[in-house]
Amino acid sequence: MARAQIGKGIPAAYVNRLLNGESAPRLYRDLTQAALAEQDGVNRATAAEIGTGRKQGPVATLRALATSLDVPQDEIT
């Protein structure tokens, strides 16, 4: 309940997903982990781990993800 009240102008489902650690740029572009991974030719689990900061990916992978999300590469790492 409290989580949903944080983002009065933002749908509660998005607020809760952000608070659970999902990628803001990916959510903003309405991409699933699977769609982003497929678009960039990356394994979904790898994209997820990079997106949540659990894993550092190769530069080429980070560049591809950053390009797809239209963010600077350092926002991916």
Distance bins in CASP14 RR format, pairs under 12 A and 6 or more apart:
PFRMAT RR
TARGET T0000
AUTHOR 0000-0000-0000
RMODE 2
METHOD distances of the structure
MODEL  1
1 12 0 0 0 0 1 0 0 0 0 0 0
1 15 0 0 0 0 0 1 0 0 0 0 0
1 16 0 0 0 0 0 1 0 0 0 0 0
2 12 0 0 0 0 0 1 0 0 0 0 0
2 15 0 0 0 0 0 1 0 0 0 0 0
2 16 0 0 0 0 0 1 0 0 0 0 0
2 19 0 0 0 0 0 1 0 0 0 0 0
3 10 0 0 0 0 0 1 0 0 0 0 0
3 11 0 0 0 0 0 1 0 0 0 0 0
3 12 1 0 0 1 0 0 0 0 0 0 0
3 13 0 0 0 0 0 1 0 0 0 0 0
3 14 0 0 0 0 0 1 0 0 0 0 0
3 15 1 0 0 1 0 0 0 0 0 0 0
3 16 1 0 1 0 0 0 0 0 0 0 0
3 17 0 0 0 0 0 1 0 0 0 0 0
3 18 0 0 0 0 1 0 0 0 0 0 0
3 19 1 0 1 0 0 0 0 0 0 0 0
3 20 0 0 0 0 1 0 0 0 0 0 0
4 10 0 0 0 0 1 0 0 0 0 0 0
4 11 0 0 0 0 1 0 0 0 0 0 0
4 12 1 1 0 0 0 0 0 0 0 0 0
4 13 0 0 0 0 1 0 0 0 0 0 0
4 14 0 0 0 0 0 1 0 0 0 0 0
4 15 1 0 0 1 0 0 0 0 0 0 0
4 16 1 0 0 1 0 0 0 0 0 0 0
4 17 0 0 0 0 0 1 0 0 0 0 0
4 18 0 0 0 0 0 1 0 0 0 0 0
4 19 0 0 0 0 0 1 0 0 0 0 0
5 12 0 0 0 0 1 0 0 0 0 0 0
5 15 0 0 0 0 1 0 0 0 0 0 0
5 16 0 0 0 0 0 1 0 0 0 0 0
5 19 0 0 0 0 0 1 0 0 0 0 0
6 12 0 0 0 0 1 0 0 0 0 0 0
6 14 0 0 0 0 0 1 0 0 0 0 0
6 15 1 0 1 0 0 0 0 0 0 0 0
6 16 0 0 0 0 1 0 0 0 0 0 0
6 18 0 0 0 0 1 0 0 0 0 0 0
6 19 1 0 0 1 0 0 0 0 0 0 0
7 13 0 0 0 0 0 1 0 0 0 0 0
7 14 0 0 0 0 1 0 0 0 0 0 0
7 15 1 0 1 0 0 0 0 0 0 0 0
7 16 0 0 0 0 1 0 0 0 0 0 0
7 18 0 0 0 0 1 0 0 0 0 0 0
7 19 0 0 0 0 0 1 0 0 0 0 0
8 15 0 0 0 0 1 0 0 0 0 0 0
9 15 0 0 0 0 1 0 0 0 0 0 0
10 16 0 0 0 0 0 1 0 0 0 0 0
10 17 0 0 0 0 0 1 0 0 0 0 0
10 18 0 0 0 0 1 0 0 0 0 0 0
10 19 0 0 0 0 0 1 0 0 0 0 0
10 24 0 0 0 0 0 1 0 0 0 0 0
10 27 0 0 0 0 0 1 0 0 0 0 0
10 28 0 0 0 0 0 1 0 0 0 0 0
11 17 0 0 0 0 1 0 0 0 0 0 0
11 18 0 0 0 0 0 1 0 0 0 0 0
11 27 0 0 0 0 0 1 0 0 0 0 0
11 30 0 0 0 0 0 1 0 0 0 0 0
12 18 0 0 0 0 0 1 0 0 0 0 0
12 19 0 0 0 0 0 1 0 0 0 0 0
13 19 0 0 0 0 0 1 0 0 0 0 0
13 20 0 0 0 0 0 1 0 0 0 0 0
13 22 0 0 0 0 0 1 0 0 0 0 0
13 27 0 0 0 0 1 0 0 0 0 0 0
13 30 0 0 0 0 0 1 0 0 0 0 0
14 20 0 0 0 0 0 1 0 0 0 0 0
14 21 0 0 0 0 0 1 0 0 0 0 0
14 22 0 0 0 0 1 0 0 0 0 0 0
14 23 0 0 0 0 0 1 0 0 0 0 0
14 24 0 0 0 0 1 0 0 0 0 0 0
14 26 0 0 0 0 0 1 0 0 0 0 0
14 27 1 0 0 1 0 0 0 0 0 0 0
14 28 0 0 0 0 1 0 0 0 0 0 0
14 30 0 0 0 0 1 0 0 0 0 0 0
15 21 0 0 0 0 0 1 0 0 0 0 0
15 22 0 0 0 0 0 1 0 0 0 0 0
15 24 0 0 0 0 0 1 0 0 0 0 0
15 27 0 0 0 0 0 1 0 0 0 0 0
16 22 0 0 0 0 1 0 0 0 0 0 0
16 27 0 0 0 0 0 1 0 0 0 0 0
17 23 0 0 0 0 1 0 0 0 0 0 0
17 24 0 0 0 0 1 0 0 0 0 0 0
17 26 0 0 0 0 1 0 0 0 0 0 0
17 27 1 0 1 0 0 0 0 0 0 0 0
17 28 0 0 0 0 0 1 0 0 0 0 0
17 30 0 0 0 0 0 1 0 0 0 0 0
17 32 0 0 0 0 0 1 0 0 0 0 0
17 33 0 0 0 0 0 1 0 0 0 0 0
17 52 0 0 0 0 0 1 0 0 0 0 0
18 24 1 0 0 1 0 0 0 0 0 0 0
18 25 0 0 0 0 0 1 0 0 0 0 0
18 26 0 0 0 0 0 1 0 0 0 0 0
18 27 1 0 0 1 0 0 0 0 0 0 0
18 28 0 0 0 0 1 0 0 0 0 0 0
18 52 0 0 0 0 0 1 0 0 0 0 0
19 27 0 0 0 0 0 1 0 0 0 0 0
20 27 0 0 0 0 0 1 0 0 0 0 0
20 52 0 0 0 0 1 0 0 0 0 0 0
21 27 0 0 0 0 1 0 0 0 0 0 0
21 33 0 0 0 0 0 1 0 0 0 0 0
21 48 0 0 0 0 0 1 0 0 0 0 0
21 51 0 0 0 0 1 0 0 0 0 0 0
21 52 1 0 1 0 0 0 0 0 0 0 0
21 53 0 0 0 0 1 0 0 0 0 0 0
21 54 0 0 0 0 0 1 0 0 0 0 0
22 28 0 0 0 0 0 1 0 0 0 0 0
22 29 0 0 0 0 0 1 0 0 0 0 0
22 30 0 0 0 0 0 1 0 0 0 0 0
22 31 0 0 0 0 0 1 0 0 0 0 0
22 32 0 0 0 0 0 1 0 0 0 0 0
22 33 0 0 0 0 1 0 0 0 0 0 0
22 36 0 0 0 0 0 1 0 0 0 0 0
22 47 0 0 0 0 0 1 0 0 0 0 0
22 48 0 0 0 0 1 0 0 0 0 0 0
22 51 0 0 0 0 1 0 0 0 0 0 0
22 52 1 0 0 1 0 0 0 0 0 0 0
22 53 0 0 0 0 0 1 0 0 0 0 0
23 29 0 0 0 0 1 0 0 0 0 0 0
23 30 0 0 0 0 0 1 0 0 0 0 0
23 31 0 0 0 0 1 0 0 0 0 0 0
23 32 0 0 0 0 0 1 0 0 0 0 0
23 33 0 0 0 0 1 0 0 0 0 0 0
23 36 0 0 0 0 1 0 0 0 0 0 0
23 37 0 0 0 0 0 1 0 0 0 0 0
23 47 0 0 0 0 1 0 0 0 0 0 0
23 48 0 0 0 0 1 0 0 0 0 0 0
23 49 0 0 0 0 0 1 0 0 0 0 0
23 50 0 0 0 0 1 0 0 0 0 0 0
23 51 1 0 1 0 0 0 0 0 0 0 0
23 52 1 0 0 1 0 0 0 0 0 0 0
23 53 0 0 0 0 1 0 0 0 0 0 0
23 65 0 0 0 0 1 0 0 0 0 0 0
23 66 0 0 0 0 0 1 0 0 0 0 0
23 68 0 0 0 0 0 1 0 0 0 0 0
23 69 1 0 0 1 0 0 0 0 0 0 0
23 71 0 0 0 0 1 0 0 0 0 0 0
23 75 0 0 0 0 1 0 0 0 0 0 0
23 76 0 0 0 0 1 0 0 0 0 0 0
24 30 0 0 0 0 0 1 0 0 0 0 0
24 31 0 0 0 0 0 1 0 0 0 0 0
24 51 0 0 0 0 0 1 0 0 0 0 0
24 52 0 0 0 0 0 1 0 0 0 0 0
24 69 0 0 0 0 1 0 0 0 0 0 0
24 71 0 0 0 0 1 0 0 0 0 0 0
24 75 0 0 0 0 1 0 0 0 0 0 0
24 76 0 0 0 0 0 1 0 0 0 0 0
25 31 0 0 0 0 1 0 0 0 0 0 0
25 36 0 0 0 0 1 0 0 0 0 0 0
25 51 0 0 0 0 1 0 0 0 0 0 0
25 65 0 0 0 0 1 0 0 0 0 0 0
25 66 0 0 0 0 1 0 0 0 0 0 0
25 67 0 0 0 0 0 1 0 0 0 0 0
25 68 0 0 0 0 1 0 0 0 0 0 0
25 69 1 0 1 0 0 0 0 0 0 0 0
25 70 1 0 0 1 0 0 0 0 0 0 0
25 71 1 0 1 0 0 0 0 0 0 0 0
25 72 0 0 0 0 0 1 0 0 0 0 0
25 73 0 0 0 0 0 1 0 0 0 0 0
25 75 1 0 0 1 0 0 0 0 0 0 0
25 76 0 0 0 0 1 0 0 0 0 0 0
26 32 0 0 0 0 1 0 0 0 0 0 0
26 33 1 0 0 1 0 0 0 0 0 0 0
26 34 0 0 0 0 0 1 0 0 0 0 0
26 35 0 0 0 0 1 0 0 0 0 0 0
26 36 1 0 1 0 0 0 0 0 0 0 0
26 37 0 0 0 0 0 1 0 0 0 0 0
26 39 0 0 0 0 0 1 0 0 0 0 0
26 40 0 0 0 0 0 1 0 0 0 0 0
26 47 0 0 0 0 1 0 0 0 0 0 0
26 48 0 0 0 0 1 0 0 0 0 0 0
26 50 0 0 0 0 0 1 0 0 0 0 0
26 51 1 0 0 1 0 0 0 0 0 0 0
26 52 0 0 0 0 0 1 0 0 0 0 0
26 65 0 0 0 0 1 0 0 0 0 0 0
26 66 0 0 0 0 0 1 0 0 0 0 0
26 68 0 0 0 0 1 0 0 0 0 0 0
26 69 1 0 0 1 0 0 0 0 0 0 0
26 70 0 0 0 0 0 1 0 0 0 0 0
26 71 0 0 0 0 1 0 0 0 0 0 0
26 75 0 0 0 0 0 1 0 0 0 0 0
26 76 0 0 0 0 0 1 0 0 0 0 0
27 33 0 0 0 0 0 1 0 0 0 0 0
27 35 0 0 0 0 0 1 0 0 0 0 0
27 36 0 0 0 0 0 1 0 0 0 0 0
27 51 0 0 0 0 0 1 0 0 0 0 0
27 69 0 0 0 0 0 1 0 0 0 0 0
28 36 0 0 0 0 0 1 0 0 0 0 0
28 69 0 0 0 0 1 0 0 0 0 0 0
28 70 0 0 0 0 1 0 0 0 0 0 0
28 71 0 0 0 0 1 0 0 0 0 0 0
28 75 0 0 0 0 0 1 0 0 0 0 0
29 35 0 0 0 0 1 0 0 0 0 0 0
29 36 0 0 0 0 1 0 0 0 0 0 0
29 39 0 0 0 0 0 1 0 0 0 0 0
29 65 0 0 0 0 0 1 0 0 0 0 0
29 68 0 0 0 0 1 0 0 0 0 0 0
29 69 1 0 0 1 0 0 0 0 0 0 0
29 70 1 0 0 1 0 0 0 0 0 0 0
29 71 0 0 0 0 1 0 0 0 0 0 0
30 36 0 0 0 0 0 1 0 0 0 0 0
30 69 0 0 0 0 0 1 0 0 0 0 0
31 37 0 0 0 0 1 0 0 0 0 0 0
31 38 0 0 0 0 1 0 0 0 0 0 0
31 39 1 0 0 1 0 0 0 0 0 0 0
31 40 0 0 0 0 0 1 0 0 0 0 0
31 44 0 0 0 0 0 1 0 0 0 0 0
31 47 0 0 0 0 1 0 0 0 0 0 0
31 48 0 0 0 0 0 1 0 0 0 0 0
31 51 0 0 0 0 0 1 0 0 0 0 0
31 65 0 0 0 0 0 1 0 0 0 0 0
31 68 1 0 0 1 0 0 0 0 0 0 0
31 69 1 0 0 1 0 0 0 0 0 0 0
31 70 0 0 0 0 0 1 0 0 0 0 0
32 38 0 0 0 0 1 0 0 0 0 0 0
32 39 0 0 0 0 0 1 0 0 0 0 0
32 44 0 0 0 0 1 0 0 0 0 0 0
32 47 0 0 0 0 1 0 0 0 0 0 0
32 48 0 0 0 0 0 1 0 0 0 0 0
33 39 0 0 0 0 0 1 0 0 0 0 0
33 40 0 0 0 0 0 1 0 0 0 0 0
33 42 0 0 0 0 1 0 0 0 0 0 0
33 43 0 0 0 0 0 1 0 0 0 0 0
33 44 1 0 1 0 0 0 0 0 0 0 0
33 45 0 0 0 0 1 0 0 0 0 0 0
33 46 0 0 0 0 1 0 0 0 0 0 0
33 47 1 0 1 0 0 0 0 0 0 0 0
33 48 1 0 1 0 0 0 0 0 0 0 0
33 49 0 0 0 0 1 0 0 0 0 0 0
33 50 0 0 0 0 0 1 0 0 0 0 0
33 51 0 0 0 0 1 0 0 0 0 0 0
33 52 0 0 0 0 1 0 0 0 0 0 0
33 65 0 0 0 0 0 1 0 0 0 0 0
33 68 0 0 0 0 0 1 0 0 0 0 0
33 69 0 0 0 0 0 1 0 0 0 0 0
34 40 0 0 0 0 0 1 0 0 0 0 0
34 41 0 0 0 0 0 1 0 0 0 0 0
34 42 0 0 0 0 0 1 0 0 0 0 0
34 43 0 0 0 0 0 1 0 0 0 0 0
34 44 1 0 1 0 0 0 0 0 0 0 0
34 45 0 0 0 0 0 1 0 0 0 0 0
34 46 0 0 0 0 0 1 0 0 0 0 0
34 47 0 0 0 0 1 0 0 0 0 0 0
34 48 0 0 0 0 1 0 0 0 0 0 0
35 41 0 0 0 0 0 1 0 0 0 0 0
35 42 0 0 0 0 0 1 0 0 0 0 0
35 44 0 0 0 0 1 0 0 0 0 0 0
35 47 0 0 0 0 1 0 0 0 0 0 0
35 68 0 0 0 0 1 0 0 0 0 0 0
35 69 0 0 0 0 0 1 0 0 0 0 0
36 42 1 0 0 1 0 0 0 0 0 0 0
36 43 0 0 0 0 0 1 0 0 0 0 0
36 44 0 0 0 0 1 0 0 0 0 0 0
36 46 0 0 0 0 0 1 0 0 0 0 0
36 47 1 0 1 0 0 0 0 0 0 0 0
36 48 0 0 0 0 1 0 0 0 0 0 0
36 50 0 0 0 0 0 1 0 0 0 0 0
36 51 0 0 0 0 1 0 0 0 0 0 0
36 61 0 0 0 0 0 1 0 0 0 0 0
36 64 0 0 0 0 1 0 0 0 0 0 0
36 65 1 0 0 1 0 0 0 0 0 0 0
36 66 0 0 0 0 0 1 0 0 0 0 0
36 67 0 0 0 0 0 1 0 0 0 0 0
36 68 1 0 0 1 0 0 0 0 0 0 0
36 69 1 0 0 1 0 0 0 0 0 0 0
36 70 0 0 0 0 0 1 0 0 0 0 0
36 76 0 0 0 0 0 1 0 0 0 0 0
37 43 1 0 0 1 0 0 0 0 0 0 0
37 44 1 0 1 0 0 0 0 0 0 0 0
37 45 0 0 0 0 1 0 0 0 0 0 0
37 46 1 0 0 1 0 0 0 0 0 0 0
37 47 1 0 1 0 0 0 0 0 0 0 0
37 48 1 0 0 1 0 0 0 0 0 0 0
37 49 0 0 0 0 0 1 0 0 0 0 0
37 50 0 0 0 0 1 0 0 0 0 0 0
37 51 0 0 0 0 0 1 0 0 0 0 0
37 61 0 0 0 0 1 0 0 0 0 0 0
37 64 0 0 0 0 1 0 0 0 0 0 0
37 65 0 0 0 0 1 0 0 0 0 0 0
37 68 0 0 0 0 1 0 0 0 0 0 0
38 44 1 0 0 1 0 0 0 0 0 0 0
38 47 0 0 0 0 1 0 0 0 0 0 0
38 64 0 0 0 0 0 1 0 0 0 0 0
38 68 0 0 0 0 0 1 0 0 0 0 0
39 47 0 0 0 0 1 0 0 0 0 0 0
39 64 0 0 0 0 1 0 0 0 0 0 0
39 65 0 0 0 0 1 0 0 0 0 0 0
39 67 0 0 0 0 1 0 0 0 0 0 0
39 68 1 0 1 0 0 0 0 0 0 0 0
39 69 0 0 0 0 1 0 0 0 0 0 0
40 46 0 0 0 0 1 0 0 0 0 0 0
40 47 1 0 0 1 0 0 0 0 0 0 0
40 50 0 0 0 0 0 1 0 0 0 0 0
40 57 0 0 0 0 0 1 0 0 0 0 0
40 58 0 0 0 0 0 1 0 0 0 0 0
40 60 0 0 0 0 1 0 0 0 0 0 0
40 61 1 0 0 1 0 0 0 0 0 0 0
40 62 0 0 0 0 0 1 0 0 0 0 0
40 63 0 0 0 0 1 0 0 0 0 0 0
40 64 1 0 1 0 0 0 0 0 0 0 0
40 65 1 0 1 0 0 0 0 0 0 0 0
40 66 0 0 0 0 1 0 0 0 0 0 0
40 67 0 0 0 0 1 0 0 0 0 0 0
40 68 1 0 1 0 0 0 0 0 0 0 0
40 69 0 0 0 0 1 0 0 0 0 0 0
40 76 0 0 0 0 0 1 0 0 0 0 0
41 47 0 0 0 0 1 0 0 0 0 0 0
41 60 0 0 0 0 0 1 0 0 0 0 0
41 61 0 0 0 0 1 0 0 0 0 0 0
41 64 1 0 0 1 0 0 0 0 0 0 0
41 65 0 0 0 0 0 1 0 0 0 0 0
41 68 0 0 0 0 1 0 0 0 0 0 0
42 48 0 0 0 0 1 0 0 0 0 0 0
42 49 0 0 0 0 0 1 0 0 0 0 0
42 50 0 0 0 0 1 0 0 0 0 0 0
42 51 0 0 0 0 0 1 0 0 0 0 0
42 55 0 0 0 0 0 1 0 0 0 0 0
42 57 0 0 0 0 1 0 0 0 0 0 0
42 58 0 0 0 0 1 0 0 0 0 0 0
42 60 0 0 0 0 1 0 0 0 0 0 0
42 61 1 0 1 0 0 0 0 0 0 0 0
42 62 0 0 0 0 1 0 0 0 0 0 0
42 63 0 0 0 0 0 1 0 0 0 0 0
42 64 1 0 0 1 0 0 0 0 0 0 0
42 65 1 0 0 1 0 0 0 0 0 0 0
42 67 0 0 0 0 0 1 0 0 0 0 0
42 68 0 0 0 0 1 0 0 0 0 0 0
42 76 0 0 0 0 0 1 0 0 0 0 0
43 49 0 0 0 0 1 0 0 0 0 0 0
43 50 0 0 0 0 0 1 0 0 0 0 0
43 55 0 0 0 0 0 1 0 0 0 0 0
43 57 0 0 0 0 0 1 0 0 0 0 0
43 58 0 0 0 0 0 1 0 0 0 0 0
43 61 0 0 0 0 1 0 0 0 0 0 0
43 65 0 0 0 0 0 1 0 0 0 0 0
44 50 0 0 0 0 0 1 0 0 0 0 0
44 51 0 0 0 0 0 1 0 0 0 0 0
45 51 0 0 0 0 0 1 0 0 0 0 0
45 52 0 0 0 0 0 1 0 0 0 0 0
45 54 0 0 0 0 0 1 0 0 0 0 0
45 55 0 0 0 0 1 0 0 0 0 0 0
46 52 0 0 0 0 0 1 0 0 0 0 0
46 53 0 0 0 0 0 1 0 0 0 0 0
46 54 0 0 0 0 0 1 0 0 0 0 0
46 55 1 0 0 1 0 0 0 0 0 0 0
46 56 0 0 0 0 0 1 0 0 0 0 0
46 57 1 0 0 1 0 0 0 0 0 0 0
46 58 0 0 0 0 1 0 0 0 0 0 0
46 60 0 0 0 0 0 1 0 0 0 0 0
46 61 1 0 0 1 0 0 0 0 0 0 0
46 62 0 0 0 0 0 1 0 0 0 0 0
46 64 0 0 0 0 0 1 0 0 0 0 0
46 65 0 0 0 0 1 0 0 0 0 0 0
47 53 0 0 0 0 0 1 0 0 0 0 0
47 54 0 0 0 0 0 1 0 0 0 0 0
47 55 0 0 0 0 1 0 0 0 0 0 0
47 57 0 0 0 0 1 0 0 0 0 0 0
47 61 0 0 0 0 1 0 0 0 0 0 0
47 62 0 0 0 0 0 1 0 0 0 0 0
47 64 0 0 0 0 1 0 0 0 0 0 0
47 65 1 0 0 1 0 0 0 0 0 0 0
47 66 0 0 0 0 0 1 0 0 0 0 0
47 68 0 0 0 0 1 0 0 0 0 0 0
47 69 0 0 0 0 0 1 0 0 0 0 0
47 76 0 0 0 0 1 0 0 0 0 0 0
48 54 0 0 0 0 1 0 0 0 0 0 0
48 55 0 0 0 0 1 0 0 0 0 0 0
48 57 0 0 0 0 0 1 0 0 0 0 0
48 65 0 0 0 0 0 1 0 0 0 0 0
49 55 1 1 0 0 0 0 0 0 0 0 0
49 56 0 0 0 0 1 0 0 0 0 0 0
49 57 0 0 0 0 1 0 0 0 0 0 0
49 61 0 0 0 0 0 1 0 0 0 0 0
49 65 0 0 0 0 0 1 0 0 0 0 0
49 76 0 0 0 0 0 1 0 0 0 0 0
50 56 1 0 0 1 0 0 0 0 0 0 0
50 57 1 0 1 0 0 0 0 0 0 0 0
50 58 0 0 0 0 1 0 0 0 0 0 0
50 59 0 0 0 0 0 1 0 0 0 0 0
50 61 1 0 0 1 0 0 0 0 0 0 0
50 62 1 0 0 1 0 0 0 0 0 0 0
50 63 0 0 0 0 0 1 0 0 0 0 0
50 64 0 0 0 0 0 1 0 0 0 0 0
50 65 1 0 0 1 0 0 0 0 0 0 0
50 66 0 0 0 0 0 1 0 0 0 0 0
50 69 0 0 0 0 0 1 0 0 0 0 0
50 73 0 0 0 0 0 1 0 0 0 0 0
50 75 0 0 0 0 0 1 0 0 0 0 0
50 76 1 0 0 1 0 0 0 0 0 0 0
50 77 1 0 0 1 0 0 0 0 0 0 0
51 57 0 0 0 0 1 0 0 0 0 0 0
51 61 0 0 0 0 0 1 0 0 0 0 0
51 62 0 0 0 0 1 0 0 0 0 0 0
51 65 1 0 0 1 0 0 0 0 0 0 0
51 66 0 0 0 0 0 1 0 0 0 0 0
51 69 0 0 0 0 1 0 0 0 0 0 0
51 71 0 0 0 0 0 1 0 0 0 0 0
51 75 0 0 0 0 1 0 0 0 0 0 0
51 76 1 0 0 1 0 0 0 0 0 0 0
51 77 0 0 0 0 1 0 0 0 0 0 0
52 76 0 0 0 0 0 1 0 0 0 0 0
52 77 0 0 0 0 0 1 0 0 0 0 0
53 62 0 0 0 0 0 1 0 0 0 0 0
53 65 0 0 0 0 0 1 0 0 0 0 0
53 75 0 0 0 0 0 1 0 0 0 0 0
53 76 0 0 0 0 1 0 0 0 0 0 0
53 77 1 0 0 1 0 0 0 0 0 0 0
54 77 0 0 0 0 0 1 0 0 0 0 0
55 61 0 0 0 0 1 0 0 0 0 0 0
55 62 0 0 0 0 0 1 0 0 0 0 0
55 65 0 0 0 0 0 1 0 0 0 0 0
55 76 0 0 0 0 0 1 0 0 0 0 0
55 77 0 0 0 0 0 1 0 0 0 0 0
56 62 0 0 0 0 1 0 0 0 0 0 0
56 76 0 0 0 0 1 0 0 0 0 0 0
56 77 1 0 0 1 0 0 0 0 0 0 0
57 63 0 0 0 0 0 1 0 0 0 0 0
57 64 0 0 0 0 0 1 0 0 0 0 0
57 65 0 0 0 0 1 0 0 0 0 0 0
57 66 0 0 0 0 0 1 0 0 0 0 0
57 73 0 0 0 0 0 1 0 0 0 0 0
57 76 0 0 0 0 1 0 0 0 0 0 0
57 77 0 0 0 0 1 0 0 0 0 0 0
58 64 0 0 0 0 1 0 0 0 0 0 0
58 65 0 0 0 0 0 1 0 0 0 0 0
58 73 0 0 0 0 0 1 0 0 0 0 0
58 76 0 0 0 0 0 1 0 0 0 0 0
58 77 0 0 0 0 0 1 0 0 0 0 0
59 65 0 0 0 0 0 1 0 0 0 0 0
59 66 0 0 0 0 0 1 0 0 0 0 0
59 73 0 0 0 0 1 0 0 0 0 0 0
59 74 0 0 0 0 0 1 0 0 0 0 0
59 76 0 0 0 0 0 1 0 0 0 0 0
59 77 0 0 0 0 1 0 0 0 0 0 0
60 66 0 0 0 0 0 1 0 0 0 0 0
60 67 0 0 0 0 0 1 0 0 0 0 0
60 73 0 0 0 0 0 1 0 0 0 0 0
60 76 0 0 0 0 0 1 0 0 0 0 0
61 67 0 0 0 0 0 1 0 0 0 0 0
61 68 0 0 0 0 0 1 0 0 0 0 0
61 73 0 0 0 0 0 1 0 0 0 0 0
61 76 0 0 0 0 1 0 0 0 0 0 0
61 77 0 0 0 0 0 1 0 0 0 0 0
62 68 0 0 0 0 0 1 0 0 0 0 0
62 69 0 0 0 0 0 1 0 0 0 0 0
62 71 0 0 0 0 0 1 0 0 0 0 0
62 72 0 0 0 0 0 1 0 0 0 0 0
62 73 1 0 1 0 0 0 0 0 0 0 0
62 74 0 0 0 0 1 0 0 0 0 0 0
62 75 0 0 0 0 1 0 0 0 0 0 0
62 76 1 0 1 0 0 0 0 0 0 0 0
62 77 1 0 0 1 0 0 0 0 0 0 0
63 69 0 0 0 0 0 1 0 0 0 0 0
63 71 0 0 0 0 0 1 0 0 0 0 0
63 72 0 0 0 0 0 1 0 0 0 0 0
63 73 1 0 1 0 0 0 0 0 0 0 0
63 74 0 0 0 0 0 1 0 0 0 0 0
63 76 0 0 0 0 1 0 0 0 0 0 0
63 77 0 0 0 0 0 1 0 0 0 0 0
64 73 0 0 0 0 1 0 0 0 0 0 0
64 76 0 0 0 0 1 0 0 0 0 0 0
65 71 0 0 0 0 1 0 0 0 0 0 0
65 72 0 0 0 0 0 1 0 0 0 0 0
65 73 0 0 0 0 1 0 0 0 0 0 0
65 74 0 0 0 0 0 1 0 0 0 0 0
65 75 0 0 0 0 1 0 0 0 0 0 0
65 76 1 0 1 0 0 0 0 0 0 0 0
65 77 0 0 0 0 1 0 0 0 0 0 0
66 72 1 0 0 1 0 0 0 0 0 0 0
66 73 1 0 1 0 0 0 0 0 0 0 0
66 74 0 0 0 0 1 0 0 0 0 0 0
66 75 1 0 0 1 0 0 0 0 0 0 0
66 76 1 0 1 0 0 0 0 0 0 0 0
66 77 0 0 0 0 1 0 0 0 0 0 0
67 73 0 0 0 0 1 0 0 0 0 0 0
67 75 0 0 0 0 0 1 0 0 0 0 0
67 76 0 0 0 0 1 0 0 0 0 0 0
68 76 0 0 0 0 1 0 0 0 0 0 0
69 75 1 0 0 1 0 0 0 0 0 0 0
69 76 1 0 0 1 0 0 0 0 0 0 0
70 76 0 0 0 0 0 1 0 0 0 0 0
71 77 0 0 0 0 0 1 0 0 0 0 0
END
